[in-house]
Amino acid sequence: MDEVIARINALAKKAKNEGLTAEELTERDRLRRIYIDSYKANLVAQLENTYIVDPDGTKHKLKHK
């Protein structure tokens, strides 16, 4: 994932300074989608392992809405 983030940052810097080609725009969009999907998957995994503890000490797993 570090390589993906580094490449996204490099493309962002290039876009700000000189602009991107059509291929680079496509690569940037693909890398951003990979990053967002990974972020969402990590968040879902964290929430699936989260429990609410009541004042009486009972634990309840978070439910999907």
N, C-alpha and C positions, 0 to 999 in steps of 0.2 A: 504494500500500500504506500510505502514511503516513495517508491519510484513514481507511482501515479500522481501523488501530491506534488512531487518535485517537477514533473512534466507539466502539470496543470499550471503551476506557478511560473514556469518558464514561458509557456504559451501566453499567459496573462501579461507578463512583462513585455513580450514581443508585440502583443496586440496593442498595448499602450504606446509603445515607442514607434513601431513602423507598420503595424497591421499584419493580418494573417492571410495566407492563401486559402483557397477553398478546401484543400486537403487538411490544412492545419485546423481550420474551423471544424471540420468533421471529426478530426482526432480529439480536439478539445471537448466537443459535445459528448463523444463516446467516453472519454476519461471522466468527465463530470458525472455521467450517468453511472459509471462503475463506482465512483466515490459515494454518490448519494445512495445507491442501492446497498453498499457496504455499511454506511452509516445507519440506514434504516434497519438492516438486519441486526446490527449490534444493539440498537435501542430496543428492538423487539425481544431479543434474547435477554437483555437486562430486565425488562419489564416482566417477562415470563418467570423470572426467578425472584420477583419482589413480593414480599408479604406485608400485609397491614397487621400491626399488633394492636389489639384492643387494650383498654386500660386494665381489663381483668387478666391479661396475659395470653389470650387466645390469638392464634394466627389465622389470617385469611389470605388466600392467594388473590392477586388482582384478577379481575374478570375482564374479558373483552366486551366492548360495547357494540 
